[in-house]
């Protein structure tokens, strides 16, 4: 037994015990804790900024990129946003105790499927310290205990945030171990989390592809995760071309760094000599590099040749691959061959083509005449999400507080026994 | 690349392709295939019995126990039951395409959560050849492809059943690879199945504790499983004692070999000098060995002392452990400490005690005034079950055709783009 193993086992045991208590607390107590945590966050702004200053200094010394430093940085505005985020979560309806199904058997047994918390959620994240508050808030609201493991670059910031959350949680009389943070940057602690099946029910990795890939490789604990979002927009021959131009531009360019941004544009051959040129020139005009198939290259000199590798690439940048395909079935085949089962969209006025596409694409989210950038728990009206899952088990698409619950069956009888 | 690896990869690829087709077939086609398979099973009775004869002979030579030989044995009645089972599954409502949720966002986007098949189900089972037909039928009905791996003792029987199913499936025009059987008894094939995350979405181990334990240890693929059913019945001080006697006797003795049978009886201290003696003498009179705590031993000389180990034991036999506890909270603590999160029951006329127990026991199924032996998909009205899960992810309790589905989100728009 290594020291890290003992430490993590203790953490796990404490989380399980806290989770059992949390699962039975009324919504009001969980909401009070969220509001108290928000208040403590605001009151701790100076301490949090001081801790963040240490992380920023170390990050600069270490030569972190400007983008990473920006993710790491906390100021009053960001601390306010974290606090407001917790208060917003407190406003969401209680996901625990929902009666998901309720039926009565011929023998009079009444059977209810009732939502209960999953238990203990592990969150492994990189250098965004705000995940500390967001993830803890979603777990708390859904009656789950949480074990957080933040990135080493944000160690001091995350711990300062955690200290404020812990105060709020105990202010409201909830168990002190409802949310715990792994108190070491030793990577062995991550290995422990990934195999603690007795103490952690699900792990949410939040970070880049390399983090998620490692977690997928090693984890014995179920995951809510997506490795990448190779999202497609297919413009059908029966599309309203003005709508298509607007949707495609938004799907690619609104934000290029998020998982729901379109990486490949598929265009029906019927549009090869008409709409295709408009779609491509819109993208080029917006500063997007276009890598196209032979037909796409014909419409504009600035289009460079796409390789097989492009169809498999999540650019997360101002780059798009464009391919002309023979109608909706060829589009589906492309999506199911090269995609990552995240989010796809079709633009068409033809309901039959839309139905074929929506059913045929084996993806978590499929859109008709709407931008793939709507792939987001907030946009879905779930309030907030702890992540997006491309897995098929339990939760798929945005993972909000309802998805952080499982269920149990309550069988209500009047003395029924089972016949032989 | 070993030969087994290549073989299993081929099987997996074929299953994935068949699953994609199956997912889009109408319910009628799947029902037709189930009925055709039933007809082919009946028509193949002689061939199936001949194959079973070879397995029985080998089993006897190998010295299999009578219980195992009985599980292995197929006769006309059992073949008829398999065929009828498939026809019953065909009668169930279509689980695919159910709209599980449907809402419209302020921006006009309509979001639907729609049930879709999980994809490819792997079933690893022991010497019951009828699992071949039952599991294949449930997968087919729910639009999933299946990869079956039966026990080596039932190799010939399972393959004869499989041949009949395959004929029925192709009779109805569904993909020939909708259901496949691993064509080797090499155990390396199981190892491949447990790591084929690209081709198998969930595995259902059906068999004894050692099989399930091995699968749990090795699997990278999610599982629907329970290791054991250490089920409890708690008789509260406010119980109707006649009801309690009837429920307890049924919960333990109706069938002692199933996972939902009660293994431990917990009795409220308020009944220690009254009802406890009745409950114990009923069990003894029915031929059940009783292993009790000190107070339980006081009520009857035939009660032997229970050890700590007894509280953790799934007897699957005519043995019960009995413990006097200090009320409902102590009962819950015992269940959550020693149980296997399968099924628990409380007998009481006190609704508050019942609510405390039902909420407090961290188990998949919790019963009030009903026998734990109702833990069964058929008794729940699900038609049939592929197994019972004590996991918390995706499916919990009986796993029927609805639980063999996941969902996707359909986002229906009219050109919406996401604001910055």
HADDOCK unambig.tbl for C-alpha pairs under 7 A between the chains (distance, minus, plus):
assign (segid A and resid 105 and name CA) (segid B and resid 381 and name CA) 6.98 0.50 0.50
assign (segid A and resid 118 and name CA) (segid B and resid 392 and name CA) 6.37 0.50 0.50
assign (segid A and resid 243 and name CA) (segid B and resid 415 and name CA) 5.56 0.50 0.50
assign (segid A and resid 247 and name CA) (segid B and resid 415 and name CA) 6.39 0.50 0.50
assign (segid A and resid 247 and name CA) (segid B and resid 417 and name CA) 5.74 0.50 0.50
assign (segid A and resid 250 and name CA) (segid B and resid 417 and name CA) 6.00 0.50 0.50
assign (segid A and resid 250 and name CA) (segid B and resid 418 and name CA) 6.90 0.50 0.50
assign (segid A and resid 254 and name CA) (segid B and resid 420 and name CA) 6.25 0.50 0.50
assign (segid A and resid 358 and name CA) (segid B and resid 410 and name CA) 6.87 0.50 0.50
assign (segid A and resid 363 and name CA) (segid B and resid 408 and name CA) 6.96 0.50 0.50
assign (segid A and resid 364 and name CA) (segid B and resid 408 and name CA) 4.90 0.50 0.50
assign (segid A and resid 364 and name CA) (segid B and resid 409 and name CA) 6.16 0.50 0.50
assign (segid A and resid 365 and name CA) (segid B and resid 408 and name CA) 5.88 0.50 0.50
assign (segid A and resid 365 and name CA) (segid B and resid 409 and name CA) 4.70 0.50 0.50
assign (segid A and resid 365 and name CA) (segid B and resid 410 and name CA) 6.07 0.50 0.50
assign (segid A and resid 366 and name CA) (segid B and resid 409 and name CA) 6.23 0.50 0.50
assign (segid A and resid 366 and name CA) (segid B and resid 410 and name CA) 5.09 0.50 0.50
assign (segid A and resid 366 and name CA) (segid B and resid 411 and name CA) 6.09 0.50 0.50
assign (segid A and resid 367 and name CA) (segid B and resid 410 and name CA) 5.86 0.50 0.50
assign (segid A and resid 367 and name CA) (segid B and resid 411 and name CA) 4.46 0.50 0.50
assign (segid A and resid 367 and name CA) (segid B and resid 412 and name CA) 5.91 0.50 0.50
assign (segid A and resid 368 and name CA) (segid B and resid 411 and name CA) 6.15 0.50 0.50
assign (segid A and resid 368 and name CA) (segid B and resid 412 and name CA) 4.94 0.50 0.50
assign (segid A and resid 368 and name CA) (segid B and resid 413 and name CA) 5.64 0.50 0.50
assign (segid A and resid 369 and name CA) (segid B and resid 412 and name CA) 6.73 0.50 0.50
assign (segid A and resid 369 and name CA) (segid B and resid 413 and name CA) 4.89 0.50 0.50
assign (segid A and resid 369 and name CA) (segid B and resid 414 and name CA) 5.26 0.50 0.50
assign (segid A and resid 369 and name CA) (segid B and resid 415 and name CA) 4.71 0.50 0.50
assign (segid A and resid 369 and name CA) (segid B and resid 416 and name CA) 6.91 0.50 0.50
assign (segid A and resid 370 and name CA) (segid B and resid 413 and name CA) 5.08 0.50 0.50
assign (segid A and resid 370 and name CA) (segid B and resid 414 and name CA) 6.60 0.50 0.50
assign (segid A and resid 370 and name CA) (segid B and resid 415 and name CA) 5.06 0.50 0.50
assign (segid A and resid 370 and name CA) (segid B and resid 416 and name CA) 4.86 0.50 0.50
assign (segid A and resid 370 and name CA) (segid B and resid 417 and name CA) 6.07 0.50 0.50
assign (segid A and resid 371 and name CA) (segid B and resid 416 and name CA) 6.47 0.50 0.50
assign (segid A and resid 371 and name CA) (segid B and resid 417 and name CA) 5.17 0.50 0.50
assign (segid A and resid 371 and name CA) (segid B and resid 418 and name CA) 6.70 0.50 0.50
assign (segid A and resid 373 and name CA) (segid B and resid 418 and name CA) 6.33 0.50 0.50
assign (segid A and resid 374 and name CA) (segid B and resid 418 and name CA) 6.21 0.50 0.50
assign (segid A and resid 392 and name CA) (segid B and resid 118 and name CA) 6.36 0.50 0.50
assign (segid A and resid 392 and name CA) (segid B and resid 406 and name CA) 6.02 0.50 0.50
assign (segid A and resid 393 and name CA) (segid B and resid 394 and name CA) 5.52 0.50 0.50
assign (segid A and resid 393 and name CA) (segid B and resid 406 and name CA) 6.61 0.50 0.50
assign (segid A and resid 394 and name CA) (segid B and resid 393 and name CA) 5.53 0.50 0.50
assign (segid A and resid 394 and name CA) (segid B and resid 394 and name CA) 3.60 0.50 0.50
assign (segid A and resid 396 and name CA) (segid B and resid 408 and name CA) 6.95 0.50 0.50
assign (segid A and resid 406 and name CA) (segid B and resid 392 and name CA) 6.02 0.50 0.50
assign (segid A and resid 406 and name CA) (segid B and resid 393 and name CA) 6.61 0.50 0.50
assign (segid A and resid 408 and name CA) (segid B and resid 363 and name CA) 6.95 0.50 0.50
assign (segid A and resid 408 and name CA) (segid B and resid 364 and name CA) 4.87 0.50 0.50
assign (segid A and resid 408 and name CA) (segid B and resid 365 and name CA) 5.86 0.50 0.50
assign (segid A and resid 408 and name CA) (segid B and resid 396 and name CA) 6.94 0.50 0.50
assign (segid A and resid 409 and name CA) (segid B and resid 364 and name CA) 6.16 0.50 0.50
assign (segid A and resid 409 and name CA) (segid B and resid 365 and name CA) 4.69 0.50 0.50
assign (segid A and resid 409 and name CA) (segid B and resid 366 and name CA) 6.22 0.50 0.50
assign (segid A and resid 410 and name CA) (segid B and resid 358 and name CA) 6.88 0.50 0.50
assign (segid A and resid 410 and name CA) (segid B and resid 365 and name CA) 6.08 0.50 0.50
assign (segid A and resid 410 and name CA) (segid B and resid 366 and name CA) 5.09 0.50 0.50
assign (segid A and resid 410 and name CA) (segid B and resid 367 and name CA) 5.85 0.50 0.50
assign (segid A and resid 411 and name CA) (segid B and resid 366 and name CA) 6.09 0.50 0.50
assign (segid A and resid 411 and name CA) (segid B and resid 367 and name CA) 4.46 0.50 0.50
assign (segid A and resid 411 and name CA) (segid B and resid 368 and name CA) 6.14 0.50 0.50
assign (segid A and resid 412 and name CA) (segid B and resid 367 and name CA) 5.91 0.50 0.50
assign (segid A and resid 412 and name CA) (segid B and resid 368 and name CA) 4.93 0.50 0.50
assign (segid A and resid 412 and name CA) (segid B and resid 369 and name CA) 6.73 0.50 0.50
assign (segid A and resid 413 and name CA) (segid B and resid 368 and name CA) 5.63 0.50 0.50
assign (segid A and resid 413 and name CA) (segid B and resid 369 and name CA) 4.89 0.50 0.50
assign (segid A and resid 413 and name CA) (segid B and resid 370 and name CA) 5.08 0.50 0.50
assign (segid A and resid 414 and name CA) (segid B and resid 369 and name CA) 5.28 0.50 0.50
assign (segid A and resid 414 and name CA) (segid B and resid 370 and name CA) 6.62 0.50 0.50
assign (segid A and resid 415 and name CA) (segid B and resid 243 and name CA) 5.58 0.50 0.50
assign (segid A and resid 415 and name CA) (segid B and resid 247 and name CA) 6.39 0.50 0.50
assign (segid A and resid 415 and name CA) (segid B and resid 369 and name CA) 4.71 0.50 0.50
assign (segid A and resid 415 and name CA) (segid B and resid 370 and name CA) 5.04 0.50 0.50
assign (segid A and resid 416 and name CA) (segid B and resid 369 and name CA) 6.91 0.50 0.50
assign (segid A and resid 416 and name CA) (segid B and resid 370 and name CA) 4.86 0.50 0.50
assign (segid A and resid 416 and name CA) (segid B and resid 371 and name CA) 6.48 0.50 0.50
assign (segid A and resid 417 and name CA) (segid B and resid 247 and name CA) 5.74 0.50 0.50
assign (segid A and resid 417 and name CA) (segid B and resid 250 and name CA) 6.00 0.50 0.50
assign (segid A and resid 417 and name CA) (segid B and resid 370 and name CA) 6.07 0.50 0.50
assign (segid A and resid 417 and name CA) (segid B and resid 371 and name CA) 5.18 0.50 0.50
assign (segid A and resid 418 and name CA) (segid B and resid 250 and name CA) 6.90 0.50 0.50
assign (segid A and resid 418 and name CA) (segid B and resid 371 and name CA) 6.70 0.50 0.50
assign (segid A and resid 418 and name CA) (segid B and resid 373 and name CA) 6.33 0.50 0.50
assign (segid A and resid 418 and name CA) (segid B and resid 374 and name CA) 6.22 0.50 0.50
assign (segid A and resid 420 and name CA) (segid B and resid 254 and name CA) 6.30 0.50 0.50
